[in-house]
Amino acid sequence: MSNVVIVGALFGDEGKGKIVDILTENADFVVRFQGGNNAGHTVKIGDNQFILHLLPSGILHQDKTCIIGNGVVINPEALLKEISELQEKGFKVDDNLIISDIAHVIFPYHGLLDELREQKKGNCKIGTTKRGIGPAYADKVSRMGIRTSDLLNPKVFEQKLRLNLEEKNDLLAHVYNGKPFSFNEIYDTYYEYGQKMKPFLAHIPGILNTALKEKKNILFEGAQGTLLDVDFGTYPYVTSSNPTAGGACIGTGVAPSKIDQVIGVTKAYSTRVGEGPFPTEFSGKFADWFRDQGKEYGATTGRPRRCGWFDVVLTKYSASINQFDYLAITKLDVLDQLDSIKICTAYRHEGELFTYFPGDIDILDNCEPVYEELPGWKENTSGIRDYNKLPKNARAYIERIVELVETPINIVSVGAKREETLFIS
């Protein structure tokens, strides 16, 4: 297996959790490298469903070492709750989990500012989860952030928290007419969180680079998707980190030369949560019917996802950014009942044809998708375990995506369970 990065090819929610769970069998380490508890990775084992927000999906394999890297922003309350819930279900979460001692911490003022900023934007809102992810990353790059190791040093923590609250309370009072936060309340609560997290904390670059020397297999797990990347996505309707393959290096301290393979995960159609352009989006009753068929509701927020046809333009752009070795296609079974299926191959805007991702967000917002239509297969695929036994039209659909995106497809998922997965090669 060697060292593999799993990346969402579009807007997140592609089914990365399941793919990571399957590939974890051949991994020694599973490493989450960016995002926060705005992620929701769903893994179904038998009749049991697990939704993980901060813990790597590999945590469900008890003999693997799971790591939360420095690129992740951590809400200690959410993390400790997630650990406790898994332990209550009989899963081991102790020395098999390691957390970066230089990861940044999310505080209550981050969540409140996230919410207030969204309210203030009105019709221009981004559609964030309001979990404080963006404000925490903003503090990180403005050199105001507080890291996990700071929680263990009373003097440093006090100094940094007072500095932050002076600024945040001033902002709350004079811009948002909000109530200030209490230093003592936050300090006491987060110092206790730090003590509970202490057994898990370590310096991750040293651990991973030692593992590399020992020829261990490392699986890097991203959250969100390429089109939500703060640099390469549909800015400003993006997340605040880099969920692309390059983010795996920045978020863990592993050099790019040590990455052997990049796998992109995408659905057999497209979805998006929150605001932002979505050229192939369905509308009307069909949109509602399709959403229910695919159970397209956010694992983290429960928000209904916007659904649309497969978009070659966006997927091909994602493939070029990440240089996917191959794609894993999920939820093929959701298309089983359709008479015909469309694939978006280009955009038309003011007389110009775009076969590439345009940097101008206005073009994406106002373009007309150009479609190619393929016949459906009208057969249940969820019970099929051999790719060659898929309906002829289902295989033709997959093979047409391969041709258009110019990237192989090696994994096809036809259901949420581990066993509902087909391997092409």
TORKOL-4160 file (C-alpha; in steps of 0.2 Angstrom, whole numbers, padded with zeros to 4 digits, m for minus):
425
<pt num="1" X="0000" Y="0000" Z="0000"/>
<pt num="2" X="0014" Y="0012" Z="0005"/>
<pt num="3" X="0009" Y="0031" Z="0008"/>
<pt num="4" X="m0008" Y="0035" Z="0001"/>
<pt num="5" X="m0018" Y="0052" Z="0002"/>
<pt num="6" X="m0037" Y="0051" Z="0001"/>
<pt num="7" X="m0045" Y="0067" Z="m0006"/>
<pt num="8" X="m0063" Y="0073" Z="m0009"/>
<pt num="9" X="m0064" Y="0077" Z="m0028"/>
<pt num="10" X="m0078" Y="0090" Z="m0027"/>
<pt num="11" X="m0087" Y="0098" Z="m0012"/>
<pt num="12" X="m0085" Y="0086" Z="0002"/>
<pt num="13" X="m0097" Y="0072" Z="0007"/>
<pt num="14" X="m0091" Y="0061" Z="m0006"/>
<pt num="15" X="m0090" Y="0045" Z="0005"/>
<pt num="16" X="m0072" Y="0047" Z="0010"/>
<pt num="17" X="m0075" Y="0039" Z="0027"/>
<pt num="18" X="m0080" Y="0022" Z="0019"/>
<pt num="19" X="m0066" Y="0022" Z="0007"/>
<pt num="20" X="m0053" Y="0026" Z="0021"/>
<pt num="21" X="m0061" Y="0012" Z="0032"/>
<pt num="22" X="m0059" Y="0000" Z="0018"/>
<pt num="23" X="m0041" Y="0005" Z="0014"/>
<pt num="24" X="m0036" Y="0005" Z="0032"/>
<pt num="25" X="m0034" Y="m0014" Z="0032"/>
<pt num="26" X="m0018" Y="m0012" Z="0023"/>
<pt num="27" X="m0012" Y="0004" Z="0033"/>
<pt num="28" X="m0001" Y="0005" Z="0049"/>
<pt num="29" X="m0006" Y="0023" Z="0052"/>
<pt num="30" X="m0021" Y="0033" Z="0048"/>
<pt num="31" X="m0019" Y="0052" Z="0048"/>
<pt num="32" X="m0031" Y="0066" Z="0048"/>
<pt num="33" X="m0023" Y="0081" Z="0041"/>
<pt num="34" X="m0035" Y="0096" Z="0040"/>
<pt num="35" X="m0052" Y="0103" Z="0044"/>
<pt num="36" X="m0061" Y="0102" Z="0061"/>
<pt num="37" X="m0077" Y="0095" Z="0068"/>
<pt num="38" X="m0086" Y="0102" Z="0053"/>
<pt num="39" X="m0082" Y="0086" Z="0045"/>
<pt num="40" X="m0093" Y="0071" Z="0045"/>
<pt num="41" X="m0086" Y="0054" Z="0040"/>
<pt num="42" X="m0099" Y="0040" Z="0040"/>
<pt num="43" X="m0094" Y="0022" Z="0041"/>
<pt num="44" X="m0106" Y="0008" Z="0041"/>
<pt num="45" X="m0101" Y="m0009" Z="0049"/>
<pt num="46" X="m0115" Y="m0022" Z="0047"/>
<pt num="47" X="m0130" Y="m0013" Z="0054"/>
<pt num="48" X="m0120" Y="m0001" Z="0064"/>
<pt num="49" X="m0117" Y="0017" Z="0058"/>
<pt num="50" X="m0103" Y="0028" Z="0065"/>
<pt num="51" X="m0101" Y="0046" Z="0061"/>
<pt num="52" X="m0084" Y="0053" Z="0065"/>
<pt num="53" X="m0080" Y="0072" Z="0065"/>
<pt num="54" X="m0062" Y="0073" Z="0072"/>
<pt num="55" X="m0056" Y="0055" Z="0074"/>
<pt num="56" X="m0049" Y="0047" Z="0059"/>
<pt num="57" X="m0060" Y="0034" Z="0051"/>
<pt num="58" X="m0047" Y="0021" Z="0055"/>
<pt num="59" X="m0051" Y="0022" Z="0073"/>
<pt num="60" X="m0064" Y="0008" Z="0070"/>
<pt num="61" X="m0049" Y="m0004" Z="0067"/>
<pt num="62" X="m0042" Y="m0007" Z="0084"/>
<pt num="63" X="m0025" Y="m0012" Z="0078"/>
<pt num="64" X="m0021" Y="0004" Z="0069"/>
<pt num="65" X="m0012" Y="0020" Z="0075"/>
<pt num="66" X="m0023" Y="0035" Z="0072"/>
<pt num="67" X="m0016" Y="0053" Z="0071"/>
<pt num="68" X="m0024" Y="0070" Z="0071"/>
<pt num="69" X="m0011" Y="0081" Z="0063"/>
<pt num="70" X="m0006" Y="0099" Z="0066"/>
<pt num="71" X="m0017" Y="0105" Z="0051"/>
<pt num="72" X="m0033" Y="0101" Z="0060"/>
<pt num="73" X="m0041" Y="0114" Z="0072"/>
<pt num="74" X="m0047" Y="0105" Z="0087"/>
<pt num="75" X="m0063" Y="0108" Z="0097"/>
<pt num="76" X="m0058" Y="0099" Z="0114"/>
<pt num="77" X="m0076" Y="0097" Z="0120"/>
<pt num="78" X="m0081" Y="0089" Z="0103"/>
<pt num="79" X="m0065" Y="0078" Z="0103"/>
<pt num="80" X="m0067" Y="0071" Z="0120"/>
<pt num="81" X="m0086" Y="0068" Z="0118"/>
<pt num="82" X="m0082" Y="0058" Z="0102"/>
<pt num="83" X="m0068" Y="0048" Z="0111"/>
<pt num="84" X="m0080" Y="0044" Z="0125"/>
<pt num="85" X="m0094" Y="0039" Z="0114"/>
<pt num="86" X="m0083" Y="0026" Z="0105"/>
<pt num="87" X="m0077" Y="0020" Z="0121"/>
<pt num="88" X="m0094" Y="0017" Z="0127"/>
<pt num="89" X="m0098" Y="0007" Z="0112"/>
<pt num="90" X="m0083" Y="m0004" Z="0116"/>
<pt num="91" X="m0070" Y="0003" Z="0105"/>
<pt num="92" X="m0052" Y="0006" Z="0111"/>
<pt num="93" X="m0047" Y="0024" Z="0110"/>
<pt num="94" X="m0031" Y="0026" Z="0121"/>
<pt num="95" X="m0013" Y="0023" Z="0115"/>
<pt num="96" X="m0020" Y="0020" Z="0097"/>
<pt num="97" X="m0023" Y="0038" Z="0096"/>
<pt num="98" X="m0010" Y="0052" Z="0095"/>
<pt num="99" X="m0014" Y="0071" Z="0093"/>
<pt num="100" X="m0002" Y="0084" Z="0087"/>
<pt num="101" X="0005" Y="0095" Z="0101"/>
<pt num="102" X="0005" Y="0110" Z="0089"/>
<pt num="103" X="m0013" Y="0109" Z="0082"/>
<pt num="104" X="m0023" Y="0124" Z="0085"/>
<pt num="105" X="m0038" Y="0125" Z="0097"/>
<pt num="106" X="m0056" Y="0131" Z="0094"/>
<pt num="107" X="m0063" Y="0141" Z="0108"/>
<pt num="108" X="m0081" Y="0147" Z="0111"/>
<pt num="109" X="m0077" Y="0164" Z="0104"/>
<pt num="110" X="m0073" Y="0156" Z="0088"/>
<pt num="111" X="m0090" Y="0148" Z="0086"/>
<pt num="112" X="m0099" Y="0164" Z="0091"/>
<pt num="113" X="m0089" Y="0175" Z="0079"/>
<pt num="114" X="m0093" Y="0162" Z="0065"/>
<pt num="115" X="m0111" Y="0164" Z="0068"/>
<pt num="116" X="m0112" Y="0183" Z="0070"/>
<pt num="117" X="m0101" Y="0185" Z="0054"/>
<pt num="118" X="m0113" Y="0174" Z="0044"/>
<pt num="119" X="m0128" Y="0184" Z="0051"/>
<pt num="120" X="m0120" Y="0201" Z="0046"/>
<pt num="121" X="m0117" Y="0195" Z="0028"/>
<pt num="122" X="m0135" Y="0192" Z="0025"/>
<pt num="123" X="m0138" Y="0186" Z="0007"/>
<pt num="124" X="m0119" Y="0185" Z="0005"/>
<pt num="125" X="m0117" Y="0172" Z="0018"/>
<pt num="126" X="m0105" Y="0157" Z="0015"/>
<pt num="127" X="m0115" Y="0144" Z="0023"/>
<pt num="128" X="m0103" Y="0138" Z="0036"/>
<pt num="129" X="m0107" Y="0125" Z="0049"/>
<pt num="130" X="m0104" Y="0139" Z="0063"/>
<pt num="131" X="m0092" Y="0128" Z="0072"/>
<pt num="132" X="m0079" Y="0141" Z="0073"/>
<pt num="133" X="m0067" Y="0133" Z="0060"/>
<pt num="134" X="m0064" Y="0148" Z="0050"/>
<pt num="135" X="m0061" Y="0160" Z="0064"/>
<pt num="136" X="m0049" Y="0147" Z="0072"/>
<pt num="137" X="m0039" Y="0146" Z="0056"/>
<pt num="138" X="m0039" Y="0165" Z="0055"/>
<pt num="139" X="m0031" Y="0166" Z="0072"/>
<pt num="140" X="m0018" Y="0154" Z="0067"/>
<pt num="141" X="m0012" Y="0164" Z="0052"/>
<pt num="142" X="m0013" Y="0180" Z="0061"/>
<pt num="143" X="m0002" Y="0172" Z="0074"/>
<pt num="144" X="m0015" Y="0174" Z="0088"/>
<pt num="145" X="m0019" Y="0155" Z="0089"/>
<pt num="146" X="m0018" Y="0144" Z="0105"/>
<pt num="147" X="m0011" Y="0127" Z="0102"/>
<pt num="148" X="m0014" Y="0111" Z="0111"/>
<pt num="149" X="0003" Y="0111" Z="0120"/>
<pt num="150" X="m0001" Y="0129" Z="0126"/>
<pt num="151" X="m0016" Y="0121" Z="0137"/>
<pt num="152" X="m0003" Y="0112" Z="0147"/>
<pt num="153" X="0008" Y="0127" Z="0151"/>
<pt num="154" X="m0002" Y="0138" Z="0164"/>
<pt num="155" X="0009" Y="0154" Z="0161"/>
<pt num="156" X="0008" Y="0153" Z="0142"/>
<pt num="157" X="m0010" Y="0149" Z="0141"/>
<pt num="158" X="m0015" Y="0163" Z="0153"/>
<pt num="159" X="m0005" Y="0176" Z="0143"/>
<pt num="160" X="m0012" Y="0170" Z="0126"/>
<pt num="161" X="m0030" Y="0168" Z="0132"/>
<pt num="162" X="m0030" Y="0186" Z="0140"/>
<pt num="163" X="m0023" Y="0193" Z="0123"/>
<pt num="164" X="m0036" Y="0184" Z="0113"/>
<pt num="165" X="m0051" Y="0189" Z="0125"/>
<pt num="166" X="m0045" Y="0207" Z="0125"/>
<pt num="167" X="m0047" Y="0208" Z="0106"/>
<pt num="168" X="m0062" Y="0196" Z="0104"/>
<pt num="169" X="m0072" Y="0205" Z="0118"/>
<pt num="170" X="m0068" Y="0222" Z="0111"/>
<pt num="171" X="m0074" Y="0215" Z="0094"/>
<pt num="172" X="m0090" Y="0208" Z="0101"/>
<pt num="173" X="m0095" Y="0224" Z="0111"/>
<pt num="174" X="m0091" Y="0237" Z="0097"/>
<pt num="175" X="m0096" Y="0228" Z="0081"/>
<pt num="176" X="m0109" Y="0214" Z="0086"/>
<pt num="177" X="m0116" Y="0222" Z="0102"/>
<pt num="178" X="m0112" Y="0205" Z="0110"/>
<pt num="179" X="m0109" Y="0199" Z="0127"/>
<pt num="180" X="m0090" Y="0197" Z="0132"/>
<pt num="181" X="m0083" Y="0181" Z="0137"/>
<pt num="182" X="m0076" Y="0177" Z="0155"/>
<pt num="183" X="m0058" Y="0174" Z="0156"/>
<pt num="184" X="m0059" Y="0163" Z="0172"/>
<pt num="185" X="m0073" Y="0152" Z="0165"/>
<pt num="186" X="m0064" Y="0148" Z="0148"/>
<pt num="187" X="m0047" Y="0146" Z="0157"/>
<pt num="188" X="m0053" Y="0134" Z="0169"/>
<pt num="189" X="m0063" Y="0123" Z="0157"/>
<pt num="190" X="m0049" Y="0123" Z="0144"/>
<pt num="191" X="m0035" Y="0119" Z="0156"/>
<pt num="192" X="m0045" Y="0104" Z="0161"/>
<pt num="193" X="m0048" Y="0099" Z="0143"/>
<pt num="194" X="m0029" Y="0100" Z="0141"/>
<pt num="195" X="m0026" Y="0088" Z="0156"/>
<pt num="196" X="m0038" Y="0076" Z="0148"/>
<pt num="197" X="m0029" Y="0077" Z="0131"/>
<pt num="198" X="m0012" Y="0077" Z="0138"/>
<pt num="199" X="m0009" Y="0058" Z="0136"/>
<pt num="200" X="m0013" Y="0059" Z="0118"/>
<pt num="201" X="m0002" Y="0073" Z="0113"/>
<pt num="202" X="0015" Y="0071" Z="0104"/>
<pt num="203" X="0025" Y="0079" Z="0091"/>
<pt num="204" X="0019" Y="0071" Z="0075"/>
<pt num="205" X="0032" Y="0074" Z="0062"/>
<pt num="206" X="0045" Y="0064" Z="0072"/>
<pt num="207" X="0033" Y="0050" Z="0074"/>
<pt num="208" X="0028" Y="0049" Z="0055"/>
<pt num="209" X="0045" Y="0052" Z="0048"/>
<pt num="210" X="0052" Y="0037" Z="0060"/>
<pt num="211" X="0037" Y="0027" Z="0053"/>
<pt num="212" X="0043" Y="0031" Z="0035"/>
<pt num="213" X="0060" Y="0025" Z="0039"/>
<pt num="214" X="0053" Y="0009" Z="0045"/>
<pt num="215" X="0043" Y="0007" Z="0029"/>
<pt num="216" X="0026" Y="0008" Z="0038"/>
<pt num="217" X="0011" Y="0011" Z="0027"/>
<pt num="218" X="0002" Y="0028" Z="0030"/>
<pt num="219" X="m0015" Y="0033" Z="0025"/>
<pt num="220" X="m0019" Y="0052" Z="0025"/>
<pt num="221" X="m0037" Y="0056" Z="0027"/>
<pt num="222" X="m0043" Y="0073" Z="0021"/>
<pt num="223" X="m0060" Y="0081" Z="0025"/>
<pt num="224" X="m0071" Y="0092" Z="0014"/>
<pt num="225" X="m0066" Y="0092" Z="m0004"/>
<pt num="226" X="m0055" Y="0100" Z="m0018"/>
<pt num="227" X="m0068" Y="0113" Z="m0023"/>
<pt num="228" X="m0069" Y="0119" Z="m0005"/>
<pt num="229" X="m0050" Y="0122" Z="m0004"/>
<pt num="230" X="m0047" Y="0140" Z="0002"/>
<pt num="231" X="m0035" Y="0143" Z="m0013"/>
<pt num="232" X="m0041" Y="0132" Z="m0027"/>
<pt num="233" X="m0060" Y="0131" Z="m0023"/>
<pt num="234" X="m0075" Y="0141" Z="m0027"/>
<pt num="235" X="m0069" Y="0156" Z="m0017"/>
<pt num="236" X="m0076" Y="0163" Z="m0006"/>
<pt num="237" X="m0088" Y="0149" Z="m0004"/>
<pt num="238" X="m0074" Y="0137" Z="0003"/>
<pt num="239" X="m0068" Y="0130" Z="0019"/>
<pt num="240" X="m0053" Y="0138" Z="0028"/>
<pt num="241" X="m0040" Y="0125" Z="0025"/>
<pt num="242" X="m0032" Y="0115" Z="0011"/>
<pt num="243" X="m0041" Y="0098" Z="0008"/>
<pt num="244" X="m0031" Y="0095" Z="m0008"/>
<pt num="245" X="m0017" Y="0082" Z="m0008"/>
<pt num="246" X="m0004" Y="0095" Z="m0004"/>
<pt num="247" X="m0013" Y="0099" Z="0012"/>
<pt num="248" X="m0007" Y="0081" Z="0018"/>
<pt num="249" X="0011" Y="0087" Z="0019"/>
<pt num="250" X="0007" Y="0104" Z="0027"/>
<pt num="251" X="m0004" Y="0096" Z="0039"/>
<pt num="252" X="0007" Y="0082" Z="0045"/>
<pt num="253" X="0025" Y="0087" Z="0042"/>
<pt num="254" X="0028" Y="0073" Z="0029"/>
<pt num="255" X="0037" Y="0078" Z="0013"/>
<pt num="256" X="0029" Y="0078" Z="m0004"/>
<pt num="257" X="0042" Y="0066" Z="m0010"/>
<pt num="258" X="0036" Y="0053" Z="0003"/>
<pt num="259" X="0018" Y="0052" Z="m0005"/>
<pt num="260" X="0016" Y="0037" Z="m0016"/>
<pt num="261" X="m0002" Y="0038" Z="m0022"/>
<pt num="262" X="m0017" Y="0050" Z="m0022"/>
<pt num="263" X="m0034" Y="0043" Z="m0023"/>
<pt num="264" X="m0049" Y="0055" Z="m0027"/>
<pt num="265" X="m0067" Y="0051" Z="m0020"/>
<pt num="266" X="m0082" Y="0057" Z="m0029"/>
<pt num="267" X="m0100" Y="0051" Z="m0030"/>
<pt num="268" X="m0108" Y="0045" Z="m0046"/>
<pt num="269" X="m0117" Y="0062" Z="m0046"/>
<pt num="270" X="m0113" Y="0079" Z="m0038"/>
<pt num="271" X="m0118" Y="0086" Z="m0021"/>
<pt num="272" X="m0115" Y="0102" Z="m0011"/>
<pt num="273" X="m0119" Y="0109" Z="0006"/>
<pt num="274" X="m0121" Y="0127" Z="0009"/>
<pt num="275" X="m0120" Y="0142" Z="m0002"/>
<pt num="276" X="m0110" Y="0144" Z="m0018"/>
<pt num="277" X="m0111" Y="0140" Z="m0037"/>
<pt num="278" X="m0117" Y="0123" Z="m0042"/>
<pt num="279" X="m0119" Y="0122" Z="m0061"/>
<pt num="280" X="m0128" Y="0105" Z="m0062"/>
<pt num="281" X="m0139" Y="0107" Z="m0048"/>
<pt num="282" X="m0157" Y="0099" Z="m0049"/>
<pt num="283" X="m0172" Y="0109" Z="m0045"/>
<pt num="284" X="m0191" Y="0106" Z="m0041"/>
<pt num="285" X="m0198" Y="0089" Z="m0036"/>
<pt num="286" X="m0185" Y="0079" Z="m0044"/>
<pt num="287" X="m0172" Y="0087" Z="m0033"/>
<pt num="288" X="m0182" Y="0082" Z="m0018"/>
<pt num="289" X="m0185" Y="0065" Z="m0024"/>
<pt num="290" X="m0167" Y="0062" Z="m0028"/>
<pt num="291" X="m0161" Y="0069" Z="m0011"/>
<pt num="292" X="m0172" Y="0056" Z="m0002"/>
<pt num="293" X="m0166" Y="0042" Z="m0013"/>
<pt num="294" X="m0148" Y="0046" Z="m0009"/>
<pt num="295" X="m0151" Y="0051" Z="0009"/>
<pt num="296" X="m0142" Y="0067" Z="0005"/>
<pt num="297" X="m0142" Y="0075" Z="0022"/>
<pt num="298" X="m0126" Y="0082" Z="0031"/>
<pt num="299" X="m0118" Y="0070" Z="0043"/>
<pt num="300" X="m0112" Y="0084" Z="0054"/>
<pt num="301" X="m0127" Y="0097" Z="0053"/>
<pt num="302" X="m0141" Y="0087" Z="0046"/>
<pt num="303" X="m0143" Y="0100" Z="0032"/>
<pt num="304" X="m0151" Y="0094" Z="0016"/>
<pt num="305" X="m0138" Y="0093" Z="0002"/>
<pt num="306" X="m0140" Y="0101" Z="m0015"/>
<pt num="307" X="m0139" Y="0087" Z="m0028"/>
<pt num="308" X="m0134" Y="0088" Z="m0047"/>
<pt num="309" X="m0127" Y="0078" Z="m0061"/>
<pt num="310" X="m0109" Y="0072" Z="m0063"/>
<pt num="311" X="m0098" Y="0087" Z="m0067"/>
<pt num="312" X="m0083" Y="0083" Z="m0078"/>
<pt num="313" X="m0077" Y="0101" Z="m0079"/>
<pt num="314" X="m0075" Y="0101" Z="m0060"/>
<pt num="315" X="m0069" Y="0083" Z="m0058"/>
<pt num="316" X="m0056" Y="0085" Z="m0071"/>
<pt num="317" X="m0050" Y="0101" Z="m0063"/>
<pt num="318" X="m0049" Y="0092" Z="m0046"/>
<pt num="319" X="m0039" Y="0078" Z="m0055"/>
<pt num="320" X="m0026" Y="0090" Z="m0061"/>
<pt num="321" X="m0024" Y="0099" Z="m0045"/>
<pt num="322" X="m0022" Y="0083" Z="m0035"/>
<pt num="323" X="m0015" Y="0071" Z="m0049"/>
<pt num="324" X="m0026" Y="0057" Z="m0044"/>
<pt num="325" X="m0019" Y="0040" Z="m0047"/>
<pt num="326" X="m0037" Y="0034" Z="m0048"/>
<pt num="327" X="m0054" Y="0038" Z="m0043"/>
<pt num="328" X="m0066" Y="0029" Z="m0031"/>
<pt num="329" X="m0084" Y="0032" Z="m0036"/>
<pt num="330" X="m0098" Y="0030" Z="m0023"/>
<pt num="331" X="m0117" Y="0029" Z="m0022"/>
<pt num="332" X="m0118" Y="0022" Z="m0040"/>
<pt num="333" X="m0134" Y="0013" Z="m0033"/>
<pt num="334" X="m0143" Y="0029" Z="m0031"/>
<pt num="335" X="m0144" Y="0031" Z="m0050"/>
<pt num="336" X="m0152" Y="0013" Z="m0052"/>
<pt num="337" X="m0170" Y="0019" Z="m0055"/>
<pt num="338" X="m0166" Y="0033" Z="m0068"/>
<pt num="339" X="m0171" Y="0031" Z="m0086"/>
<pt num="340" X="m0157" Y="0042" Z="m0092"/>
<pt num="341" X="m0142" Y="0050" Z="m0084"/>
<pt num="342" X="m0133" Y="0066" Z="m0088"/>
<pt num="343" X="m0115" Y="0071" Z="m0088"/>
<pt num="344" X="m0110" Y="0089" Z="m0088"/>
<pt num="345" X="m0095" Y="0090" Z="m0101"/>
<pt num="346" X="m0094" Y="0110" Z="m0102"/>
<pt num="347" X="m0101" Y="0126" Z="m0097"/>
<pt num="348" X="m0108" Y="0139" Z="m0109"/>
<pt num="349" X="m0108" Y="0158" Z="m0103"/>
<pt num="350" X="m0112" Y="0173" Z="m0114"/>
<pt num="351" X="m0108" Y="0163" Z="m0130"/>
<pt num="352" X="m0091" Y="0156" Z="m0124"/>
<pt num="353" X="m0089" Y="0137" Z="m0121"/>
<pt num="354" X="m0079" Y="0133" Z="m0105"/>
<pt num="355" X="m0071" Y="0115" Z="m0104"/>
<pt num="356" X="m0060" Y="0121" Z="m0089"/>
<pt num="357" X="m0063" Y="0128" Z="m0072"/>
<pt num="358" X="m0065" Y="0147" Z="m0073"/>
<pt num="359" X="m0057" Y="0158" Z="m0060"/>
<pt num="360" X="m0072" Y="0170" Z="m0061"/>
<pt num="361" X="m0085" Y="0164" Z="m0049"/>
<pt num="362" X="m0098" Y="0174" Z="m0058"/>
<pt num="363" X="m0096" Y="0162" Z="m0073"/>
<pt num="364" X="m0100" Y="0147" Z="m0062"/>
<pt num="365" X="m0115" Y="0156" Z="m0055"/>
<pt num="366" X="m0123" Y="0160" Z="m0071"/>
<pt num="367" X="m0117" Y="0147" Z="m0084"/>
<pt num="368" X="m0127" Y="0135" Z="m0093"/>
<pt num="369" X="m0121" Y="0117" Z="m0092"/>
<pt num="370" X="m0118" Y="0107" Z="m0108"/>
<pt num="371" X="m0124" Y="0089" Z="m0105"/>
<pt num="372" X="m0121" Y="0072" Z="m0113"/>
<pt num="373" X="m0135" Y="0060" Z="m0110"/>
<pt num="374" X="m0133" Y="0041" Z="m0107"/>
<pt num="375" X="m0146" Y="0028" Z="m0104"/>
<pt num="376" X="m0150" Y="0022" Z="m0087"/>
<pt num="377" X="m0149" Y="0003" Z="m0082"/>
<pt num="378" X="m0165" Y="0002" Z="m0071"/>
<pt num="379" X="m0158" Y="m0013" Z="m0061"/>
<pt num="380" X="m0153" Y="m0014" Z="m0042"/>
<pt num="381" X="m0134" Y="m0014" Z="m0041"/>
<pt num="382" X="m0133" Y="m0014" Z="m0022"/>
<pt num="383" X="m0131" Y="m0033" Z="m0021"/>
<pt num="384" X="m0118" Y="m0035" Z="m0035"/>
<pt num="385" X="m0100" Y="m0039" Z="m0029"/>
<pt num="386" X="m0091" Y="m0041" Z="m0046"/>
<pt num="387" X="m0089" Y="m0026" Z="m0057"/>
<pt num="388" X="m0091" Y="m0036" Z="m0072"/>
<pt num="389" X="m0108" Y="m0041" Z="m0067"/>
<pt num="390" X="m0114" Y="m0023" Z="m0066"/>
<pt num="391" X="m0128" Y="m0019" Z="m0079"/>
<pt num="392" X="m0120" Y="m0015" Z="m0096"/>
<pt num="393" X="m0126" Y="0003" Z="m0095"/>
<pt num="394" X="m0119" Y="0005" Z="m0078"/>
<pt num="395" X="m0102" Y="0000" Z="m0084"/>
<pt num="396" X="m0104" Y="0011" Z="m0099"/>
<pt num="397" X="m0108" Y="0026" Z="m0088"/>
<pt num="398" X="m0092" Y="0023" Z="m0077"/>
<pt num="399" X="m0081" Y="0020" Z="m0092"/>
<pt num="400" X="m0087" Y="0036" Z="m0100"/>
<pt num="401" X="m0083" Y="0046" Z="m0084"/>
<pt num="402" X="m0065" Y="0038" Z="m0085"/>
<pt num="403" X="m0064" Y="0043" Z="m0103"/>
<pt num="404" X="m0070" Y="0061" Z="m0100"/>
<pt num="405" X="m0060" Y="0064" Z="m0084"/>
<pt num="406" X="m0045" Y="0055" Z="m0090"/>
<pt num="407" X="m0042" Y="0046" Z="m0074"/>
<pt num="408" X="m0045" Y="0028" Z="m0070"/>
<pt num="409" X="m0058" Y="0022" Z="m0058"/>
<pt num="410" X="m0053" Y="0007" Z="m0047"/>
<pt num="411" X="m0066" Y="0007" Z="m0034"/>
<pt num="412" X="m0085" Y="0008" Z="m0036"/>
<pt num="413" X="m0097" Y="0008" Z="m0021"/>
<pt num="414" X="m0115" Y="0002" Z="m0022"/>
<pt num="415" X="m0120" Y="0005" Z="m0004"/>
<pt num="416" X="m0115" Y="0011" Z="0013"/>
<pt num="417" X="m0108" Y="m0005" Z="0020"/>
<pt num="418" X="m0090" Y="m0011" Z="0018"/>
<pt num="419" X="m0095" Y="m0026" Z="0008"/>
<pt num="420" X="m0105" Y="m0016" Z="m0004"/>
<pt num="421" X="m0089" Y="m0011" Z="m0014"/>
<pt num="422" X="m0082" Y="m0017" Z="m0031"/>
<pt num="423" X="m0064" Y="m0017" Z="m0035"/>
<pt num="424" X="m0060" Y="m0015" Z="m0054"/>
<pt num="425" X="m0042" Y="m0019" Z="m0053"/>
